[in-house]
Amino acid sequence: MEINPAVTFKHDRTVMYAKRPKVLIVGAGLGGLTLGMILQKTDIPYEIIERASEVKPLGAGIVINCTVTPAFKQCGIYDEFVSISKALDTINISNEERGIEFVIADNEDPAKRYGTGSRLITRPKLYDLLLRQVPPERIHMSKKVLSTHQGGNGVLVRCADGSEYEGDILVGADGAYSAVRQNLYSQLNKDNRLPASDALPLPFTNVCLVGQTRPLTAAEFPDLEKANCQFYNTLSKDTPYAWMTLTTKENTVCFLVIQFLTTETSKDNDAFRNSEWGPEAAQAMSEEVRHFPIISGGSNGGEKLTLGDLFDLAPKEYMSKVMLEEKVFKTWYDCRTVLLGDACHKLNPSGGAGATNALHDAIVLANYIHALPDHPITDEIEAAFKAYQDERIKWVQSAFETSQTFRNMVDKGAKARITRFVMKNLPGWAFSKFEERMFSNRPQIYFLPRDETEVTMKPAYQPSLYAGRAKETTVTTTASASPAVAVV
């Protein structure tokens, strides 16, 4: 197959059969599925290519806030999302003596201000909800990407099983160690077009143990009786750890344990860098932290529960050890390839913004893809990708800084103590301003009916909300060939 012959040709849309660009999405994670869900509501053809052979219900809880719910309403999944999630209005910062240091909470009704409040949902439940919005025939499992190729005529993905996929646009939504990004950056590096910082390995300062228990009774964990999610973030004085517990709608308890790495312990964990999420690496870490105290909301014995009690109640295959890389890449796209979510920005989970920003990426990128004309040429596709990055980058940088603030709050040393002091003593008006900055970006899908919920805090201006498709009458362009890519 020849992706792009080195020729120049007339691109006359008045004589071409109307053809919407076909989108290949590599990665069936939350971001990839959200993009698929949105494209499913258009006339744009797409395919999702996933490396895994099956979906594993790994991970703990995900906080979905008001910045995502307008799009959920547009896609018709908000009511079901509410039914399988739990309202989250406070975060309790606690100590190893099970005392509450301070509480982070809304000062005003978030539904009135922003349309909805924040909710806690388990990753498996959110994944299943999004997965059901995409027809099964659109998702191709067990497809490990070996190579990607692009040029003026299209894109080609080759997989380890010998299968190939052709399209017009390639979206890399395949995580922090994205195969799409690696292929893209390899070519850019050969062409001396890759920024030096993008060629560096992903930095990491933490590792994390995540999981959730089986469904429990209130006798086993009293806080499960409470209607809202009970979120405790416990800070250790003498050990390089912080840990969180959250109650869910399914009467499970999610847990997340963060280990802050030193130079030496970073070396110990470096071999784990490229491994997949899974239970194999979790056992050793769980043994190190099982004596850490937690708050269950009960009295006497209930208050004396430890992380080990939760580990013993958790299916081992659902526990995993993960890397906490942190980086915002400079290069998000080139030619017909574009990156989404962790593939282009990896945020520390302390700020709870990683999944949210992947969903935001999908919304904005879908808007710009939908706005493309029929038979888009490479220059038009690149212009759409540039608009996507230009719109998203300031919000991603802000989320990155916020995640750094929350990471500093649970970290060790003087900076952490100062951050906790500031958060503990932050005036209500100042916290409201901080919250407004986090929640002002509430993107919507321009080609679906708008969510017109009345709010007192209007959302920030969203360029892609006005990206509509250009009229196609007698447009005739000369399509200059991008660097030729001959694929044999």
HELIX and SHEET records of a PDB file:
HELIX    1   1 LEU A   30  LEU A   39  1                                  10    
HELIX    2   2 THR A   69  GLN A   74  1                                   6    
HELIX    3   3 TYR A   78  SER A   83  1                                   6    
HELIX    4   4 PRO A  110  TYR A  114  1                                   5    
HELIX    5   5 ARG A  123  LEU A  131  1                                   9    
HELIX    6   6 PRO A  136  ARG A  138  5                                   3    
HELIX    7   7 ALA A  179  LYS A  190  1                                  12    
HELIX    8   8 ALA A  196  ALA A  199  5                                   4    
HELIX    9   9 PRO A  222  GLU A  225  5                                   4    
HELIX   10  10 THR A  263  ASP A  270  1                                   8    
HELIX   11  11 ALA A  282  VAL A  289  1                                   8    
HELIX   12  12 ASN A  300  LYS A  304  5                                   5    
HELIX   13  13 LEU A  307  ASP A  312  1                                   6    
HELIX   14  14 LYS A  316  TYR A  318  5                                   3    
HELIX   15  15 GLY A  341  ALA A  343  5                                   3    
HELIX   16  16 PRO A  349  GLY A  351  5                                   3    
HELIX   17  17 GLY A  354  HIS A  370  1                                  17    
HELIX   18  18 THR A  378  VAL A  410  1                                  33    
HELIX   19  19 ALA A  414  LYS A  424  1                                  11    
HELIX   20  20 GLY A  428  PHE A  439  1                                  12    
HELIX   21  21 PRO A  463  TYR A  466  5                                   4    
SHEET    1   A 2 PHE A   9  ASP A  12  0                                        
SHEET    2   A 2 THR A 476  ALA A 479 -1                                        
SHEET    1   B 6 ILE A 139  HIS A 140  0                                        
SHEET    2   B 6 TYR A  46  ILE A  49  1                                        
SHEET    3   B 6 VAL A  23  VAL A  26  1                                        
SHEET    4   B 6 ILE A 169  GLY A 172  1                                        
SHEET    5   B 6 THR A 337  LEU A 339  1                                        
SHEET    6   B 6 TYR A 333  ASP A 334 -1                                        
SHEET    1   C 3 GLY A  61  ILE A  64  0                                        
SHEET    2   C 3 SER A 118  THR A 122 -1                                        
SHEET    3   C 3 LYS A  86  LEU A  88 -1                                        
SHEET    1   D 7 ILE A 100  ALA A 105  0                                        
SHEET    2   D 7 THR A  90  SER A  94 -1                                        
SHEET    3   D 7 PHE A 231  LEU A 235  1                                        
SHEET    4   D 7 TYR A 241  THR A 247 -1                                        
SHEET    5   D 7 VAL A 253  PHE A 260 -1                                        
SHEET    6   D 7 PHE A 204  GLN A 212 -1                                        
SHEET    7   D 7 SER A 320  GLU A 325 -1                                        
SHEET    1   E 3 VAL A 145  GLY A 151  0                                        
SHEET    2   E 3 GLY A 154  CYS A 159 -1                                        
SHEET    3   E 3 GLU A 164  GLY A 167 -1                                        
SHEET    1   F 2 LYS A 327  VAL A 328  0                                        
SHEET    2   F 2 HIS A 345  LYS A 346 -1                                        
END                                                                             
